[in-house]
Amino acid sequence: MVHSSLLEWKPISERIIKARYNSAFAKLSVTVCYAPTEDAEDEEKDIFYDELQASVDETPSHDVLNAKVGVDN
């Protein structure tokens, strides 16, 4: 079960949450986010991307980290 493999979860902001799982072969860090739209103020976008980058930077180097970005995902 996914619930039993959850090691930790951490809300980063209103737009970002991070979870870490123990899988059969490696630890898996998942960051889920909802980015500001193009119409948002530049400051709001800058804060969001700074928080997202900090979340990625704190991910242990041996964890699996993957991302999908874009309007079609």
N, C-alpha and C positions, 0 to 999 in steps of 0.2 A: 504494500500500500504506500501511496505517496506520503500520507500523513506520518507514517512511522519512519520515513527516511528524511523528514525535514529536520535539519540541524539547527537552523535559526532563521528568523526573518526580521527585517528592519525597515520601518518606514523612513524614507529619506526626506520626503516633502509631500505636499498635496498631490504632486504629479509623479512621484517615483517611489517604488517599493522594491526591496531586494530580499531574495530568499536563497538559502543555501541548502543543498540536498546531498545526501550520501547515496551514491549509486554503486553498482556492482564493480565498476572499474576505476572511478575517480569521483572526486567531489564536484558538484555542479552548482555554479552560482548563476542565478537568474535575476535579471533586473527588468522590471516591467515599468514602462513609463508612458505618459501621455504628454507629448511635446506641445508647446504653445503654437498657435497657428501663425502664418506669415503676417497676419494683421495685428498681432500682439506688439506691445511696445518692445523696443530693442533691449531695454534693461531687464524686462521679464524674461526674454529669450536668453540673454547672457547669464542670468542667475540660474535658469534651468540647465543650460549646458555646462556651467561650472559645477553644479551639483551632480549631474550625470557623470562628468569626467572624474570627480572625486570618488564616486561610487565605484567606477571601473578601476581606478587606481588602487583602491583598498582591497580589491579582489585578490585573494592569494594566487601567486603565480602558477601554482600547480593545479588550480581549479580549471575546469572546462568553462570557457566564456565564449558566447556566440551572440550575434546580433542580427536583427532584420530591421531595416529602415526604409522609409519611403511611403508614398501615398497608396501603393498597391498591396501593402502587407497588412 
